[in-house]
Amino acid sequence: MPFEISEECLVCGVCMDECPVEAISETEDQFIIDAEECTDCGSCSEVCPNDSISQI
């Protein structure tokens, strides 16, 4: 199951740097994960300082 970033995102960018398949991109006010690109590795969730990333 792919991961998603909640509204509690701090927009720090740590998750984007950690994603091995570059499935995370930045919008004006939040980061988003492309569910089709996400390989469900969980790397982003593990490094999120605000626990804003979870599996859907």
N, C-alpha and C positions, 0 to 999 in steps of 0.2 A: 504494500500500500504506500502511495506517495505521502510526502510530508507537506504541511502547510504552515504558514507563518501567521500568527494571530495579530490582532490589533495592538497588543501589548508590546510589539516590536519596538526596540529602542533605535532602530535604523543605524546601527553601529557598523554593519558590514562584515562582521566576523564570519558569519555563515557563508557569505558569498565567496570569501577568500578560501574557505575550507571545502567547498563543493568540488569534487573531482571531475564532474561532468558539466560544470558551468550551467546548471539548471536554475540558478537563482539570479534574478535581475532586479534592478532598482527602479521604482516608480518615483513620482514626486515626493511622496511622503511615507513610503514603505517598501520593503523588499517582498518579492513574490517568487514562488517556486513553480516552474513549469512541470505539471504532473506527468506529461508525456516524456520529458527528459530525465526526470528523477529516477534514480536506480534503487531507491529505498535503502541506501547505505547507512543513513542516520548520522553521518559526520556533522551535518549542520546542527542537528538537535543537540549533539554532545557538546558543542562549543558555545552555544547560545547563552550569554550571560544572564538573560532574563527568562529563560525557559519558555520562550514564545513560539517554539517550533514543536509540532506534534504530528503523529501519523493520522491520516484521515481514513 
